[in-house]
Structure formats: structure tokens, C-alpha cells
Amino acid sequence: MAQTLAPVSALLIAIALLVTGHGLQSTLLPLAGSQAGFSDLAVGLVSSSYFFGLVLGCLGAPYVIMRAGHIRAFAALVSLMSAAAIFHPLMVDPLAWSLIRIVSGFCLAGFYMIVESWLNEQASNENRGTIMSIYIVLVYAAMTAGQISLTATDISTFVPFAIASVAVSLAVIPVSLTTANQPAPITVVRFRPVKLYRNSPTALVAVLLIGVTQGALWMLAPLYAIQIGLTTNNAAYFAAAVVGAGAISQWPIGRLSDRLDRRLILLGLAVSAVFVSIVFMTVPIGGVGVALVLALLAGVATQPAYAIAASHAFDHADRDDYVETSSGMNLAFGIGSSVGPLTASLLMQSVGPWGLFLQVAIIQGIMALYIFTRLFQRAALPVEDKTDFDYAASAQVGTVLSPEPLDLEDPYVIPPEEFPAYDYERDAETGQDDGAVMEEHFSLGPENVEDDAAAEPGPDERDAVMPSR
């Protein structure tokens, strides 16, 4: 194991540092915003802005990487994210925080795509699954640790914002000093929602609705906890319980879905989420113990759903379409997550804190009804035709992780030697003019790839740039 992880140790350290700071921020901002007098709707707007930035990052960050190169793009994005974190206490205003969170989301998307493509480069066919699964576990662990670290600070001071900024800043160091081979390829992929829907209607619709639910729970769980009377520390534990329970339960539930119709697993999770939400809305929460138990149940019922839906999409996708399928699922999840906190905050402002779980009950109920109808419209795949559950490829953290290694012969995989940044470096060594080369390659996109699949898109499809996940 040590030999397997040694080449990627710098990347894993960077991941742990940055995601810890991100987890601290994600729990801190709803609480600090509420303490500063933000309305529930304003808190929801700030929370939704992060996911909106994440979607923009999935579309735009590859061009930053292609222009600047991996290490320089990494340093720029992480530094910008660190600066964004420290701006929050300097400009305590909902609109300013929303703009800052858009920047943070964009930067985090770029961070994920650089790290994930780099990990793919370092991994071999024999250890790729192990490395990427360890990466996903580390992301969840660091996120939970960041949430819990809030208990050691006073949210009314500058300190937690500074800690988050420092943690993010330190992530630059191990990558900047690494001696590991770089760079790794990224991908330019066409996002075709109609094709994804025809391939697996259940997966695409479910991922959109799951994004609505999970985006709201991730961002507004601390606000809910404060509004029902829990302390700031207990609110942090409450939010961490939702994420932690979901991460732990994802693997056993995923393996179970290998043996059964994944739609039945999704249906069971949706019904369970509705039931847990009704309990939240109807049972008086007398203390932190009851709240934490219900948070654990909510995490188990809601958090593994994306992995099951993504695996269901892979079951029905051709092997050549894995990268496009993965990127499409992530973009759909991001779109849903952008809507979730905003709509949930509207309900919380209208009916009280339990409006968060009213939204969960409604969205998960809709998903359950839709999946139930799909059971009668398409036969379940035989077990032997399924793609085995992949903890890494089906996780919703990050950008695009395909269950297959990248194929440099694939017309949508762009090797670094074709990036403008690396052309510039080579031309600087030879003294040749590089402007034409940079212009030619920076315009590289799906329309420049010589392949039938890169034909002019129809009205039901549009180009989207996504990295290798």
C-alpha cells in the first residue's frame, strides 16, 4: 500500500488540506450569515451560488488548465480560493458572499479536475481503483473533519475564516514541490442531455432531483440545527453526521445494488428519505442526541443515492461513452444542487426550520413516484450485464471520474503536449514564435476534433467542457 500511495502522496496531502478548509467554510457560512442577520433566503442564495460556480468551473476551468498548465493553474486557482475565503468577514453582505462563493465553486471545480486527472496519470491499471477510492474516502473524511473543526472556534470572530483560508493556502505547497511526473491529460466532452436521457431516463432524472436534495442538506443543515435550538458546536456535529453517515453507507448500499435492480435501491432510498423527513417534521426534537440520530438516518437515506444513479447510468452506457456519461451526471447534479438551497431556504423562511425537510420529502417523493413508473417501462438488466459498483467513479465529489483509464487515442482526450502552455514552454526553448500555435490550440474544442461525433450539434445538444474524472 505504501508503494502504491508514495507517488501520489503530495496530491493526497493537498486534497486533505484544501477540502478541510472547504468543509469548514461550508458549515461556517450559513451559521455566520444567520448570526449577521441574513434572512433564510439570503443564506440559501449564498449556498446555491457555490454550486453555480461549481458548474461554471466544470465548463470553463479546462481552458484555464490548457492555457496555463497544470501546476500554474493549480496554484492560481487555489490561491484565488484562499483569498475568497478571507474576503467573507471583510464584506459581510449577502450579495458579496454570493459572488465570493461563485468564485470558490469555480476554483474548487478546477482543483478537482487537476487532481483527478493527475491521479489517473499516476495510477496503473492494477491500482487505479484503489487509488481513486482512497481519494474519494479522503475527500469525505477531510470534509467531515473540516465541519467538526468549527467546534474549536468562535464563529463571531475572524478566526474560523482565517483557518479556512490558511488550510486552502497550504494546499499549494505539496503540489508545487512535488517531484511526481506531470502533467496528466484532460478531456473535452460533449454534454448531450437528450442522449443521456434516452440512455437512462431514471439516472438523469434521479441525479437532478438528488442534487436538489443533497445541495440543500449539505448547505442548510447547520442553519436548521441552529434554528431548532442546538448550539453552534452541535450544529457542526449535526451537519457532519449527515455527510459522514452517507459516506460510510455508500459502499454497502452500492454493493447491494450490484445484486438487485438499482432502481429498486433508489426507490427504497427515496421512500426512506421521505419517512425520515416526516419524522423530522412531526417529532419534537428534545435534545442533541435525538437530532444526531435523525441526522445519521437522513445521511444514510439521501447521500448514497447519487452513486446508485450514476452506476445505473454506467450500466446502460457503451464503454466508449463512459467519460461523457460521468460528466453529464456530474453536471446534472450540479444544476440540481444550484436550485436546492435556494428553494429550501424559501420554504424555511415561509414555514420555519422544518421547511428544509419539507423540501426533501417533496423532492424525494417525486423521485420515488417517477422511479416506480419506470419499473414497468423497462426491464431490469441481468446481474451479469451490470457494471460493478465503483466507489470512485460514482461519487459526486469532484468532476469526472471514468471507470476506465483514459485512452489517448480517444478524440476527446487532450494530452498536455497539445496545451498552449506547453507549446509556449517548448517554443521559448527554441526561440520560435509561439503566438500562432497558442491561438490554434487554445481554440481546441469538440468542434476541432476530427471525428463524426464532433459534428455540428443539433437543437437537443450543446457542447460542454469537462475534465477527466
Stockholm file with secondary structure:
# STOCKHOLM 1.0

chainA/1-469         MAQTLAPVSALLIAIALLVTGHGLQSTLLPLAGSQAGFSDLAVGLVSSSYFFGLVLGCLGAPYVIMRAGHIRAFAALVSLMSAAAIFHPLMVDPLAWSLIRIVSGFCLAGFYMIVESWLNEQASNENRGTIMSIYIVLVYAAMTAGQISLTATDISTFVPFAIASVAVSLAVIPVSLTTANQPAPITVVRFRPVKLYRNSPTALVAVLLIGVTQGALWMLAPLYAIQIGLTTNNAAYFAAAVVGAGAISQWPIGRLSDRLDRRLILLGLAVSAVFVSIVFMTVPIGGVGVALVLALLAGVATQPAYAIAASHAFDHADRDDYVETSSGMNLAFGIGSSVGPLTASLLMQSVGPWGLFLQVAIIQGIMALYIFTRLFQRAALPVEDKTDFDYAASAQVGTVLSPEPLDLEDPYVIPPEEFPAYDYERDAETGQDDGAVMEEHFSLGPENVEDDAAAEPGPDERDAVMPSR
#=GR chainA/1-469 SS CHHHHGGGHHHHHHHHHHHHHHHHHHHHHHHHHHHTTCCHHHHHHHHHHHHHHHHHHHHHHHHHHHHHCHHHHHHHHHHHHHHHHHHGGGSCCHHHHHHHHHHHHHHHHHHHHHHHHHHHHHCCTTTHHHHHHHHHHHHHHHHHHHHHHGGGSCTTSSHHHHHHHHHHHHTHHHHHTCCSCCCCCEECCEECHHHHHHHCHHHHHHHHHHHHHHHHHHHHHHHHHHHTTCCHHHHHHHHHHHHHHHHHHHHHHHHHHHHSCHHHHHHHHHHHHHHHHHHHHHSCCCSHHHHHHHHHHHHHHHTTHHHHHHHHHHHTSCGGGHHHHHHHHHHHHHHHHHHHHHHHHHHHHHHCTTHHHHHHHHHHHHHHHHHHHHTTTSCCCCGGGSCCCCTTTTCSSSSCCCSSCCCTTSTTEECGGGSHHHHHHHHHHHTCCCHHHHHHHHTCSGGGSCSGGGSCCCTTCEECCCCCC
#=GC SS_cons         CHHHHGGGHHHHHHHHHHHHHHHHHHHHHHHHHHHTTCCHHHHHHHHHHHHHHHHHHHHHHHHHHHHHCHHHHHHHHHHHHHHHHHHGGGSCCHHHHHHHHHHHHHHHHHHHHHHHHHHHHHCCTTTHHHHHHHHHHHHHHHHHHHHHHGGGSCTTSSHHHHHHHHHHHHTHHHHHTCCSCCCCCEECCEECHHHHHHHCHHHHHHHHHHHHHHHHHHHHHHHHHHHTTCCHHHHHHHHHHHHHHHHHHHHHHHHHHHHSCHHHHHHHHHHHHHHHHHHHHHSCCCSHHHHHHHHHHHHHHHTTHHHHHHHHHHHTSCGGGHHHHHHHHHHHHHHHHHHHHHHHHHHHHHHCTTHHHHHHHHHHHHHHHHHHHHTTTSCCCCGGGSCCCCTTTTCSSSSCCCSSCCCTTSTTEECGGGSHHHHHHHHHHHTCCCHHHHHHHHTCSGGGSCSGGGSCCCTTCEECCCCCC
//
